């Protein structure tokens, strides 16, 4: 029999998980990424193509997370370009595939251009306009 937490309604042995939306830098298509709580951070475990209307209906456009992120050993990568790492925009905090030329990145979500630096766990957001 599984023990259930009164606060979350989850079985106590079920890890906290969230789906965030990422944009493929190569194809410009959206996909969902499953993140699982891992200590003080989050590990990403799988990815799947998703349409904007489905992401909104499922509430994935409201996902927020704070903490360091890292891939699970078996994370398959972006379903379009195969990249296994992300860039988190310092302005809009949304995820994009890590396809960088040199050390400069332009966010396909908000258009911000900047120099790549280490992500310190400031936060990720799937909110706002998904298009």
N, C-alpha and C positions, 0 to 999 in steps of 0.2 A: 504494500500500500504506500502511495506517495504522500509525503507531508506537503501541505499547501501553505504558503505564506499568506497571512491575513492582509498584509499591505499591498501585495502585488497580484494575488490570485494565481501566481505561477507555482508549479511544483517546486519544492526547495532544491531539487537537483537539476532543474532546467536553467541554463544560463540566460542572463538577460541578453536580448538580441534586438537589433534595430536594422532597418533598411534605409540606406541613404541613396540619393540619386547622384550619379556621376555622368559627365559628358565626355565621350570619346573625342579626343583632340583631332584624330585622323578622319573619322567618319561624320563627326558632329552629331551622332545619335546618342540618345539617353540609354542608360542601363542602371539597374538596381544592384547595390552591393550590400551583402549581409555582413553586419558587424556583430561580434559577440564580446561581451564584457570579459576582460582578461586582466585581473588585478586592478591597477589604477588606470588602465588604458583599454584599448579595443583592438581585437584582431579581426581582419576581414577574411571571411571563409569561403564565399562563393559570389558569383556575379551572374546576372541574367538580363537579356534584352527586355526593355519595357517601353510602353508607349506613354506619352505625356498624360493622356486622360486616365489611364489605369493607375499611374503613379499618384495622381491627385485623388482619385477615388479611394485608394488604399491608405491615403494620408502620408505617403512617403515624402511629399513636398514640405512637410512640417518637421522632419527629423532634425534634431540637433544633438551633438555630442561634444564633450570636452574630455581631453586626454590624448595621450600618445596613441598612434595607430601603427599596426604592423601586419604583414600578411601571415596567414596560416601557411604551413608548409605545402598544403595541397590546394591553395587558392589558385584557380585556373586562369585568372587575369581577365582583362576586358574581352567581352564576347566579340568585339569588332577588330581590335588591333593586337590583342594579346598582352598588352603591357600589364605588369603586376604591381606598379606603384602609381601614386597620385601626386598631383600638385594641389595644395589647398590655397586658394586665392586669399591674399592678405587683406583684400577689400571686402569681397562678398562672402568669403569663407566656404565657397562651394568647391566640389571636387571635379578635377579633370584628369584624364590620363597624363602620365608624366612623359610627354614627348617634347623635349626641350632642345632647341638649337642654341649652342653656346650656354650662357648663363641667364638668358632673358626669356621670359614667358609672358604671353598675352592670354588673359582669361577669356574663354569663349562665352562665359556667362555674362560678365559685366564690361569686358573690353579693357580692363586695367592691365597695364604692362609694367613689369618690374623685374628685379633681379631675384633669382632663386636663392632662398636661404633655408636653413633647417627649420622644420616644423617643430614647435615646442609644445603642442597640445592645446593651443589657445581655443580651438573650437571649430566645428564643422557644421554647416547649415545646408539643408536641402530646401529651405523655404523660398518663397517668392516665385518669380516667373521662371518656369521650366523651359520655355522655348528658346 
